[in-house]
Amino acid sequence: MTDQLRRIGLKVVRLTVDEETKAQMDLYKDVNWSEVLRRVVQSRVEVETRLRAKMDRARALKAAKDMERLRAKTSGKWSGADAIVRWREQGGSYRCSNRGKVVQH
């Protein structure tokens, strides 16, 4: 089996899980755990690649200046959490994105 995988360009990686996790995995025989794990690993590799990429210093400095400019326009006393509490106390509602229903708080 390992030789067949190598011929098509795949490598074998071992994963160790505790007994409880393995027992739970065994409950779902229809799940292709290798594929699930491949996707999780690939996703994490993409995250790490973005996190470790060279930063565009000019863009970062411009963003910092923009944030500082926007911050200077405010009183510095606004609190998002307080605004949400006030909104809810006034009977605020929002639309659920998946069903379009209005939910009252």
N, C-alpha and C positions, 0 to 999 in steps of 0.2 A: 504494500500500500504506500509506504513512504517513497519508494522508488517511482511509483506512478505520479505521486504529487510533485516530486522534484522535476520530472519530465515536463510537466505542464507549468512549471514556474512557481509552485507553491511551497511554502516552508511549514514545518510542523512546529507548533508552539504548545507547550503543556500548560495547563491551568489546574490549580489545586483549589478546591472549595471544601468547606466543612461538610460533615455528614448530613446535617439538616438541609443545607442548600441543595446538595445532590439528591436527597430524597424528594425535595420539592420539584426539582427539575425532572425527575423520573415520572412525576405525575402527568407531565405534559409531553407524551411520547411524540406528538405531532409537530412539536417545535424543533426546528433545525438549530440547535444551540451553537453549532459551529458558525452558522451564518449570523446569528444574533451577536456573537462575540466578535466576529470579523467586522461587523458594522460599528460596534461600540469602539473597538480599537481604532478603526479608520477615523471615526468622528473625533476621538481624542487626539489622534495624530494631527488632524486638521487644526484643532484648537491650539495645540502646542506650537504648530508651525506659525500660526498667526501671532501667538503671544511672544514668540522668540524672533519674529521678523524684525529687520532693521526698521527703526522708527524714522519716519520722514520728519526730521527736526523742524523744517520750515513750517510744515502743516501743524505740528504740535504747538509751536510758538504762536502761530496765528490763532489757533483754537484757544490757547490760554489767554491771549489778549482779548479775544472776543468775549470769553467768559467774564473776564475782569470788567470789560466795558458794560456788559449786561448787568453784572452785580452792582456796579456803581450807580445804575439807574434806579435801583430799588432802595428802600429804606433800611433793608437788612433785618427788618422785624417780621417779615412775612413767614408763616409756617405752613407748609403744605398739609401737615397732619391736622393743624387747627382749622384750616380751610375745609378739609373733608368733614370734620366733626360738625362744623357750622352748616355745611351743605346738607348733611344727613339730618340734622336737627330741624332744618327747614323743609323736610320732606323731599329731599332730592331723589332723583331716579336716574337710572341709566339703562341703555339698551344692551341686552345680551347680544354679542356679535354672532352667535351661532343660531339663534332662533328669532331674533328681532323682537322679543318680548320686553316690555318695560317692567323693571323690578323696582318696587318701592322699598325704601329703608325707613 
